């Protein structure tokens, strides 16, 4: 009888230590709020859906797409346009869970330029491997031709009375006060819309 109790106690200790070690691992891999968002979604898809609800399910006004295709955007979460202020044309996430080697979360937004239906695109791309958030701006014309070069974007914005710095500031405001605020009200976060944790922000200009 004593031996049986010892075996049960030993198994419980092993399970407790394993669980504690797993929780410590989950804590240690998160350096910032973008890690938090990425891993919470990744874990949900891999195993926690078996017993745990999805954080984004708690937010209303979202369109969630998950499918088994090989399409680049097979995991996306978009805000429904009716729930966005008029200044934001579209807003949403794309997740790449080791898709073609990518381990990234991307946030895309299209902002309306003043007194017009013309939009400018701002994307934030975060890679969990380097804790770097890349921010870049681009636009497309009425024929859906895309323009990424700095001189093209600057000239386009100048036509509409805006500068790159102003657009970055407006986009960061949406990121903080809409996207990250929604996340922290939905998820018990270690971070806040103003305290992102250990992450570097880099402005880049794409060439394709």
C-alpha positions in Angstrom: 0.0 0.0 0.0 2.8 2.4 0.9 4.6 1.5 -2.3 1.4 2.3 -4.3 1.0 5.7 -2.6 4.7 6.4 -3.4 4.2 5.6 -7.1 1.1 7.8 -7.3 2.9 10.6 -5.5 5.9 10.3 -7.8 3.7 10.4 -10.9 1.9 13.5 -9.6 5.3 15.2 -8.9 6.5 14.4 -12.4 3.3 15.8 -13.9 3.6 18.9 -11.7 7.2 19.5 -12.7 6.5 18.9 -16.3 3.6 21.4 -16.3 5.7 23.9 -14.4 8.6 23.5 -16.9 6.2 23.9 -19.8 4.7 27.1 -18.3 8.2 28.4 -17.7 9.1 27.7 -21.3 6.0 29.5 -22.5 6.8 32.5 -20.3 10.5 32.6 -21.4 9.8 32.6 -25.2 7.7 35.7 -25.0 9.7 38.9 -25.1 7.1 41.4 -26.2 3.4 41.8 -27.1 3.9 40.6 -30.7 5.4 37.3 -29.4 2.4 37.0 -27.2 -0.1 37.4 -30.1 1.9 35.0 -32.3 2.4 32.2 -29.8 -1.1 32.4 -28.4 -2.5 31.9 -31.9 0.1 29.3 -32.8 -0.5 27.3 -29.6 -4.3 27.4 -30.3 -3.9 25.9 -33.7 -1.4 23.3 -32.5 -3.0 21.9 -29.4 -4.8 24.3 -27.0 -8.0 24.2 -29.1 -8.6 20.9 -27.4 -9.3 22.5 -24.1 -8.9 26.2 -24.3 -10.9 28.9 -26.1 -9.3 31.3 -28.6 -8.4 34.8 -27.4 -9.7 36.4 -30.6 -13.1 34.7 -30.2 -13.8 37.1 -27.3 -13.7 40.1 -29.7 -16.8 41.1 -31.6 -16.7 42.4 -35.2 -13.9 40.1 -36.5 -13.9 37.8 -39.5 -11.6 34.8 -38.8 -10.4 32.7 -41.7 -8.6 29.3 -41.1 -8.4 26.8 -43.9 -6.2 23.9 -44.9 -5.1 25.3 -48.2 -1.6 26.2 -49.3 -2.7 29.8 -49.8 -0.4 32.5 -48.3 -3.3 34.0 -46.3 -4.8 30.8 -44.9 -4.7 32.2 -41.4 -6.2 35.7 -41.2 -8.2 37.8 -38.9 -9.9 40.9 -40.3 -11.9 43.6 -38.6 -15.3 44.0 -40.2 -15.5 47.4 -41.9 -18.7 48.4 -40.2 -16.9 48.3 -36.9 -14.0 50.6 -38.0 -14.0 54.4 -37.9 -14.3 56.1 -41.3 -10.6 56.9 -41.4 -9.7 53.2 -41.5 -10.6 51.4 -44.7 -9.4 48.0 -43.6 -7.5 46.4 -40.8 -6.4 42.8 -40.1 -3.8 40.2 -39.2 -2.1 37.5 -41.2 -0.3 34.6 -39.4 2.4 32.4 -40.8 3.0 29.4 -38.6 6.2 28.1 -40.1 4.6 28.6 -43.5 7.4 28.2 -46.1 9.8 28.8 -43.3 8.1 32.0 -42.1 7.3 32.4 -38.4 5.6 35.8 -38.6 2.6 37.8 -37.7 1.6 40.6 -40.1 -0.7 43.5 -39.4 -2.1 45.3 -42.5 -4.0 48.5 -42.5 -5.3 50.8 -45.1 -6.0 54.4 -44.1 -8.1 56.9 -46.0 -6.4 60.1 -47.0 -8.2 63.3 -46.0 -11.4 64.2 -47.9 -11.0 61.3 -50.3 -11.6 57.6 -50.8 -7.9 57.2 -51.7 -6.0 54.9 -49.3 -2.5 54.4 -48.2 -1.3 50.9 -47.0 0.8 50.4 -43.9 2.1 47.0 -42.9 3.8 45.8 -39.7 5.7 42.5 -40.0 7.0 40.8 -36.9 9.3 37.8 -37.0 9.5 35.9 -33.7 13.1 34.8 -34.5 14.6 38.3 -34.2 12.1 40.4 -32.1 12.0 43.0 -34.9 9.0 44.8 -36.1 9.3 46.1 -39.7 7.1 48.9 -40.8 6.6 49.8 -44.4 4.3 51.9 -46.6 3.0 51.4 -50.1 0.0 52.3 -52.3 -1.7 51.1 -55.5 -3.4 53.0 -58.2 -6.8 52.5 -59.8 -5.3 49.7 -62.0 -4.1 47.9 -58.8 -0.4 48.6 -59.8 1.6 48.6 -56.5 4.2 51.2 -55.7 6.8 50.6 -52.9 9.7 52.9 -53.6 10.3 55.7 -51.1 10.2 58.5 -53.8 6.9 57.2 -55.2 5.2 57.0 -51.9 6.5 60.4 -50.8 5.2 62.0 -54.1 1.9 60.3 -53.8 1.4 61.5 -50.2 2.5 65.0 -51.1 -0.3 65.1 -53.7 -2.7 64.6 -50.8 -1.1 67.0 -48.3 0.5 64.3 -46.2 4.0 63.2 -45.3 5.5 59.8 -44.5 6.1 60.9 -40.9 2.5 61.9 -40.5 1.2 58.6 -41.9 3.6 56.6 -39.7 2.3 58.5 -36.7 -1.4 57.9 -37.6 -0.7 54.2 -38.2 1.1 53.8 -34.9 -1.9 55.4 -33.2 -4.2 52.8 -34.8 -1.8 50.1 -33.8 -1.7 51.3 -30.1 -5.2 52.5 -29.6 -7.2 50.0 -31.6 -5.2 46.8 -32.3 -3.1 46.4 -29.2 -5.8 47.9 -26.9 -8.3 45.3 -28.2 -5.7 42.6 -27.5 -5.0 43.6 -24.0 -8.7 43.9 -23.1 -9.2 40.4 -24.5 -6.0 38.7 -23.2 -4.4 38.8 -19.8 -1.2 40.4 -21.2 2.1 41.1 -19.6 2.3 44.2 -21.8 0.2 47.2 -22.7 -0.5 49.4 -25.8 2.3 51.7 -24.7 4.7 49.1 -23.3 5.4 46.6 -26.0 8.3 44.8 -24.3 11.6 43.9 -26.0 11.1 44.8 -29.6 12.9 47.0 -32.1 11.0 48.9 -34.8 12.6 49.3 -38.2 11.3 51.4 -41.1 12.0 49.8 -44.4 11.2 50.5 -48.1 10.4 47.5 -50.1 11.6 47.2 -53.7 9.3 44.7 -55.4 
